[in-house]
Structure formats: structure tokens, C-alpha cells
């Protein structure tokens, strides 16, 4: 079981929700945490709620210059956790270019920027820990998920490619794929959300995963079977399970 005492972790997207709940667990385990999100005021409040000391580092992962500037201020890291994300429900019939592009830019390209800020130093010293947050929605296309599902699919494949390259290098890459979590993002949904979890419950699962050496966890387990199993279903059956909305 991994010991986090005295380790330094950079959490991106940690001012609220799952990110903040995970930061509290890492802080309680003795880790020094660096909290990043766009709002400095929200980050200050988040840091004040932690049991241990924390550094705040405002960053907009949707902007390359912002990530470069933040990276220049980073101390030596033991790990990085990418949790940043934006979401709007978008149907193809009601195409919203601004929303779709924002989801791609922050959820996927933002993850690439963050990894690029943290990984080179880990490679140079031959040790580190990268944790990337995907989603059950990233396993296969879904109705009403233009932008979000695609961005999460890209993020998940990025994690898989990193794992393929970095196995046995001293750098542990992990992927966590949660289902619905009760946050301001899922509050936008007007449909039933099976097995929805509170951020604290989801953070406990993610924290346990980080304590292990396994690559991937998808949760809640029963709900994840629908999406993981859906990869093996023929198209006619899979899309019957997920009919168009609206």
C-alpha cells in the first residue's frame, strides 16, 4: 500500500467536488498538496478546508500560456492528479460549437498540457505518479454527449498510451473512470442518473486505487459493467440500449 506521507501531489481541478474531496484524503494521509483551478478565491477556501498545509496555484488548463506559467512555479513533484473538466449536455441536433470545443480543449487537450508540465521532470528522475480522470461515458458513444464523451475517450486513450510507454520506468500511470458524481456539472442533467455518487464516496474509491499499483478502476462497479460490456456488443444492440434523447 502506497504511503503518501511527505509526498508532494499536484491536483488540477481541486477547488470543489471530487478534486477537493480527494485533496482532503491525500492531505489527511500526510501528503503536501498543490491545488490548482482557475479561481484563486475558490482555491483559497479549498486550501483552508484541508487538514494539512497546502499550496495554491491558479491555472487555466484551457490556455497553454497559463499552464506554462504554472509549471515554472512548481516545486519538485511526486505525483500529479488531473481532475479538471467542464460539461454541458449537447445533442447533435442542437450543435453548440462553443461548448463542444471547450469540452475538448479543457477535458482532453488540457490534460495533455498538464501531463506535459509534470511528466518531463518525472522521466528525468525515473520516478513519479500520474493519475488521470476519465469517465464511464468515454467507453463508447452516447446520446446527448457531443463533446464530453469524445473528450473523455481521448483522455482515457491518452492514459493508456502513457501506461504503455511508462511501464517499468519507475513512473506509475493510473486511470480512474467514475460514473455520475453529484456536482454542479451533473446538476445540468435533466435525466435519471443511476448509481449517482457523492464526491466523498467517489474520492474514497479513487484514493484506494491510488494506494494500489493497478492501472485502471471504473466505478461504481455494477454500473461500469454496462459501459465496459458495451464495447463488445454489436451496434444494433448497443444503440438500442441507449436510444436518442429529446
TIDREN-854351 format. One record per residue (C-alpha): x, y, z; residue in three letters; residue number from 1. Coordinates in nm, 2 decimals. Layout:
<sites>
     east    north       up    aa     i
        X        Y        Z   Ala   NUM
...
</sites>
This chain:
<sites>
     east    north       up    aa     i
     0.00     0.00     0.00   Unk     1
     0.14     0.34    -0.11   Unk     2
     0.25     0.58     0.17   Unk     3
     0.17     0.94     0.09   Unk     4
     0.33     1.09     0.40   Unk     5
     0.57     1.36     0.30   Unk     6
     0.49     1.33    -0.07   Unk     7
     0.40     1.62    -0.29   Unk     8
     0.10     1.59    -0.52   Unk     9
    -0.03     1.85    -0.77   Unk    10
    -0.41     1.82    -0.81   Unk    11
    -0.56     2.00    -1.10   Unk    12
    -0.93     2.07    -1.08   Unk    13
    -0.93     2.05    -0.70   Unk    14
    -1.13     2.35    -0.58   Unk    15
    -1.45     2.16    -0.54   Unk    16
    -1.63     1.83    -0.59   Unk    17
    -1.43     1.51    -0.65   Unk    18
    -1.10     1.70    -0.67   Unk    19
    -1.14     1.87    -0.33   Unk    20
    -1.27     1.55    -0.17   Unk    21
    -0.96     1.37    -0.29   Unk    22
    -0.73     1.65    -0.18   Unk    23
    -0.87     1.62     0.17   Unk    24
    -0.79     1.24     0.18   Unk    25
    -0.44     1.30     0.05   Unk    26
    -0.38     1.58     0.30   Unk    27
    -0.51     1.36     0.58   Unk    28
    -0.27     1.09     0.47   Unk    29
     0.02     1.33     0.52   Unk    30
     0.08     1.45     0.16   Unk    31
     0.17     1.80     0.07   Unk    32
    -0.09     1.91    -0.19   Unk    33
    -0.08     2.18    -0.45   Unk    34
    -0.43     2.28    -0.55   Unk    35
    -0.50     2.42    -0.90   Unk    36
    -0.81     2.55    -1.07   Unk    37
    -0.90     2.88    -1.24   Unk    38
    -1.04     3.07    -0.94   Unk    39
    -0.78     3.19    -0.68   Unk    40
    -1.06     3.28    -0.43   Unk    41
    -1.21     2.93    -0.46   Unk    42
    -0.87     2.77    -0.42   Unk    43
    -0.80     2.97    -0.10   Unk    44
    -1.13     2.84     0.05   Unk    45
    -1.05     2.49    -0.06   Unk    46
    -0.70     2.50     0.09   Unk    47
    -0.83     2.63     0.42   Unk    48
    -1.06     2.33     0.45   Unk    49
    -0.77     2.08     0.43   Unk    50
    -0.63     1.91     0.75   Unk    51
    -0.28     1.99     0.64   Unk    52
    -0.10     2.27     0.47   Unk    53
    -0.15     2.33     0.10   Unk    54
    -0.01     2.55    -0.18   Unk    55
    -0.25     2.70    -0.43   Unk    56
    -0.15     2.76    -0.79   Unk    57
    -0.42     2.91    -1.01   Unk    58
    -0.41     2.77    -1.36   Unk    59
    -0.64     2.75    -1.67   Unk    60
    -0.57     2.42    -1.84   Unk    61
    -0.75     2.55    -2.14   Unk    62
    -0.47     2.80    -2.20   Unk    63
    -0.12     2.69    -2.29   Unk    64
     0.05     3.01    -2.16   Unk    65
    -0.13     2.97    -1.82   Unk    66
    -0.01     2.61    -1.79   Unk    67
     0.35     2.70    -1.88   Unk    68
     0.35     2.98    -1.62   Unk    69
     0.22     2.75    -1.36   Unk    70
     0.47     2.48    -1.44   Unk    71
     0.75     2.73    -1.39   Unk    72
     0.63     2.78    -1.03   Unk    73
     0.61     2.41    -0.94   Unk    74
     0.84     2.26    -0.68   Unk    75
     0.96     1.90    -0.73   Unk    76
     0.66     1.67    -0.76   Unk    77
     0.60     1.31    -0.65   Unk    78
     0.26     1.29    -0.83   Unk    79
     0.00     1.47    -1.04   Unk    80
    -0.37     1.41    -1.05   Unk    81
    -0.58     1.55    -1.34   Unk    82
    -0.94     1.61    -1.24   Unk    83
    -1.03     1.93    -1.43   Unk    84
    -1.33     1.91    -1.65   Unk    85
    -1.63     2.10    -1.80   Unk    86
    -1.95     1.96    -1.91   Unk    87
    -2.27     2.07    -2.10   Unk    88
    -2.52     1.82    -2.24   Unk    89
    -2.51     1.87    -2.62   Unk    90
    -2.72     1.68    -2.88   Unk    91
    -2.61     1.67    -3.24   Unk    92
    -2.95     1.83    -3.34   Unk    93
    -2.86     2.13    -3.12   Unk    94
    -2.50     2.17    -3.20   Unk    95
    -2.32     2.41    -2.97   Unk    96
    -1.97     2.47    -3.11   Unk    97
    -1.85     2.68    -2.82   Unk    98
    -1.95     2.42    -2.56   Unk    99
    -1.82     2.12    -2.77   Unk   100
    -1.48     2.30    -2.83   Unk   101
    -1.45     2.40    -2.46   Unk   102
    -1.50     2.04    -2.35   Unk   103
    -1.24     1.91    -2.60   Unk   104
    -1.00     2.19    -2.50   Unk   105
    -1.02     2.15    -2.12   Unk   106
    -1.11     1.79    -2.07   Unk   107
    -0.87     1.64    -2.33   Unk   108
    -0.62     1.89    -2.45   Unk   109
    -0.60     2.04    -2.11   Unk   110
    -0.49     1.70    -1.98   Unk   111
    -0.22     1.69    -2.24   Unk   112
    -0.10     2.03    -2.13   Unk   113
    -0.09     1.92    -1.76   Unk   114
     0.09     1.60    -1.83   Unk   115
     0.34     1.79    -2.04   Unk   116
     0.40     2.02    -1.74   Unk   117
     0.46     1.74    -1.49   Unk   118
     0.60     1.44    -1.68   Unk   119
     0.94     1.55    -1.81   Unk   120
     1.08     1.60    -1.46   Unk   121
     0.95     1.26    -1.36   Unk   122
     1.11     1.10    -1.66   Unk   123
     1.44     1.27    -1.58   Unk   124
     1.45     1.14    -1.22   Unk   125
     1.29     0.80    -1.30   Unk   126
     1.00     0.81    -1.06   Unk   127
     0.66     0.97    -1.03   Unk   128
     0.29     0.91    -1.02   Unk   129
     0.04     1.03    -1.29   Unk   130
    -0.34     0.98    -1.22   Unk   131
    -0.59     1.08    -1.49   Unk   132
    -0.96     1.10    -1.45   Unk   133
    -1.16     0.96    -1.74   Unk   134
    -1.53     0.87    -1.73   Unk   135
    -1.77     0.58    -1.79   Unk   136
    -1.90     0.79    -2.07   Unk   137
    -1.57     0.75    -2.25   Unk   138
    -1.60     0.38    -2.33   Unk   139
    -1.84     0.43    -2.62   Unk   140
    -2.06     0.70    -2.78   Unk   141
    -2.37     0.81    -2.60   Unk   142
    -2.67     1.03    -2.69   Unk   143
    -2.66     1.39    -2.58   Unk   144
    -2.28     1.36    -2.51   Unk   145
    -2.13     1.55    -2.80   Unk   146
    -1.80     1.69    -2.68   Unk   147
    -1.80     1.53    -2.34   Unk   148
    -1.79     1.16    -2.42   Unk   149
    -1.54     1.22    -2.70   Unk   150
    -1.31     1.43    -2.48   Unk   151
    -1.32     1.17    -2.21   Unk   152
    -1.25     0.89    -2.46   Unk   153
    -0.94     1.08    -2.58   Unk   154
    -0.83     1.13    -2.22   Unk   155
    -0.87     0.76    -2.14   Unk   156
    -0.67     0.66    -2.45   Unk   157
    -0.40     0.91    -2.35   Unk   158
    -0.37     0.74    -2.01   Unk   159
    -0.35     0.40    -2.18   Unk   160
    -0.07     0.52    -2.41   Unk   161
     0.12     0.68    -2.12   Unk   162
     0.09     0.35    -1.93   Unk   163
     0.21     0.16    -2.24   Unk   164
     0.52     0.38    -2.26   Unk   165
     0.60     0.42    -1.89   Unk   166
     0.55     0.06    -1.75   Unk   167
     0.86    -0.05    -1.56   Unk   168
     1.01     0.30    -1.58   Unk   169
     0.95     0.40    -1.22   Unk   170
     0.66     0.62    -1.32   Unk   171
     0.32     0.48    -1.22   Unk   172
     0.03     0.58    -1.45   Unk   173
    -0.33     0.53    -1.33   Unk   174
    -0.67     0.59    -1.48   Unk   175
    -1.00     0.63    -1.28   Unk   176
    -1.33     0.62    -1.47   Unk   177
    -1.62     0.74    -1.25   Unk   178
    -1.98     0.74    -1.33   Unk   179
    -2.22     1.01    -1.22   Unk   180
    -2.10     1.22    -0.93   Unk   181
    -2.32     1.48    -0.76   Unk   182
    -2.16     1.81    -0.86   Unk   183
    -2.26     2.14    -1.03   Unk   184
    -2.18     1.97    -1.36   Unk   185
    -2.43     1.68    -1.32   Unk   186
    -2.69     1.93    -1.19   Unk   187
    -2.72     2.03    -1.56   Unk   188
    -2.87     1.69    -1.64   Unk   189
    -3.25     1.66    -1.68   Unk   190
    -3.25     1.27    -1.69   Unk   191
    -3.22     1.00    -1.43   Unk   192
    -2.86     0.93    -1.32   Unk   193
    -2.83     0.57    -1.19   Unk   194
    -2.59     0.50    -0.91   Unk   195
    -2.50     0.86    -0.87   Unk   196
    -2.23     0.91    -0.60   Unk   197
    -2.14     1.18    -0.36   Unk   198
    -1.80     1.33    -0.42   Unk   199
    -1.66     1.19    -0.09   Unk   200
    -1.76     0.83    -0.18   Unk   201
    -1.61     0.86    -0.52   Unk   202
    -1.29     1.01    -0.37   Unk   203
    -1.25     0.72    -0.14   Unk   204
    -1.26     0.48    -0.43   Unk   205
    -1.01     0.69    -0.62   Unk   206
    -0.78     0.72    -0.32   Unk   207
    -0.78     0.34    -0.27   Unk   208
    -0.69     0.30    -0.63   Unk   209
    -0.40     0.54    -0.59   Unk   210
    -0.28     0.33    -0.30   Unk   211
    -0.26     0.03    -0.53   Unk   212
    -0.04    -0.05    -0.83   Unk   213
    -0.33    -0.13    -1.06   Unk   214
    -0.37     0.07    -1.38   Unk   215
    -0.74     0.12    -1.41   Unk   216
    -1.05     0.14    -1.20   Unk   217
    -1.41     0.20    -1.33   Unk   218
    -1.68     0.27    -1.08   Unk   219
    -1.95     0.22    -0.94   Unk   220
    -1.87    -0.14    -1.03   Unk   221
    -2.21    -0.27    -1.13   Unk   222
    -2.29     0.04    -1.34   Unk   223
    -1.95     0.02    -1.50   Unk   224
    -2.03    -0.32    -1.64   Unk   225
    -2.29    -0.17    -1.87   Unk   226
    -2.03     0.06    -2.03   Unk   227
    -1.74    -0.18    -2.03   Unk   228
    -1.95    -0.46    -2.16   Unk   229
    -2.10    -0.23    -2.42   Unk   230
    -1.77    -0.23    -2.60   Unk   231
    -1.83    -0.59    -2.70   Unk   232
    -2.19    -0.56    -2.81   Unk   233
    -2.29    -0.53    -3.18   Unk   234
    -2.40    -0.18    -3.28   Unk   235
    -2.77    -0.27    -3.33   Unk   236
    -2.79    -0.39    -2.97   Unk   237
    -2.58    -0.13    -2.81   Unk   238
    -2.77     0.17    -2.96   Unk   239
    -3.10     0.00    -2.87   Unk   240
    -2.99     0.03    -2.51   Unk   241
    -2.91     0.40    -2.55   Unk   242
    -3.19     0.55    -2.76   Unk   243
    -3.17     0.92    -2.87   Unk   244
    -3.30     1.17    -2.62   Unk   245
    -3.53     1.45    -2.69   Unk   246
</sites>
